[in-house]
C-alpha cells in the first residue's frame, strides 16, 4: 500500500452514464473494497430509476454506502453528507477494506477529498421572501442571471432550473456579503487521514457520451420511470421538482406536453447536466482521465485504473 500513515481513498468521478458504477464495483471486487456513493440524489428513498441507483447485479455483491437511506422530505445538506461519508470511509478502512468514493456530484467529492469543514449557513426569511417574489414576478431565469454575475462558479455548479438552490446561493450572498464559493474556500480542514487518488471517466468523442445518455433514458422508461415519476411528483413534489429525471414529466402530467416531448426534454437536460459535470471536474488537476471510448470495454478501463493506482503507490497488485 502506501509508505506514509495515510490510507488510500480511491475516487471514481465523471459525468452521468460514463460507467462509474461499473468501474467502482470492479475495483472493489479486485481490491477488496467497498463503495461510498457521491451522488446527491441517490441518497433518497423512493427515487431509484430516475436517479440511476445501481441495481443489485451492478453492485456485484459489494457493499454500497450512502444510497437509499433518506426520506426526500428530510433536510440534508452538503455538510451532512460530508460528515456521514467520512465516517463511512473511516469505518471501511478500520475493517481492513479499501474505501472507494464514486459519483458525479462534484461538490460532494470536493467536500470529502479536500476536507471542507462546513459552517452552519445562516438563513433570513425576509431575504428569502424577497427573492421568491422576484422569481414569481420576473421568473427564475432573472435570479440565475444575477447568480452568474455575483458568483460564476456557483452558477456553473447549480442547475439553472433548480430554483431552490439558486435562491439559497443568493440568500447567503445577501446575508453574509460573501459568495458561497468564497465561503467554501475558507472552510478547508486540517490534515486528512486518507490520501485521495481520483480517476475520471470521460469520452474523447462527446457525442458517444450523449448517445449513452439517450440510451439510458430509453432503458429507464422501459423499467418504469414514468410510473415512478408520477408517484414521486405527487408524494414528494418539493424535492423532485428540481431533480433531473422527474421534473421533466411535470408538463406531461399537467397535460401541456406529450410523453415524447417530456422524454426528449429529459434527454436534453441530462446532456446539459453531463456537460456541467465535466466542466466542474476538468478544473481538478488531481484527476487521471480515462477515455471510455478508447478502451476495450470495462476490462480495459479496469486495467488502466489498476496500472495508474500501482504507479501512484496506492496498491501493490
Helices and strands as residue ranges (DSSP letters): E 7-14, H 20-31, E 33-37, H 56-59, E 64-65, H 78-94, E 98-102, H 106-113, H 125-138, H 140-150, H 152-157, H 163-176, H 180-185, E 194-202, H 206-223, H 225-235, H 237-240, G 247-249, H 250-253, H 259-282, E 288-291, G 292-294, H 297-311
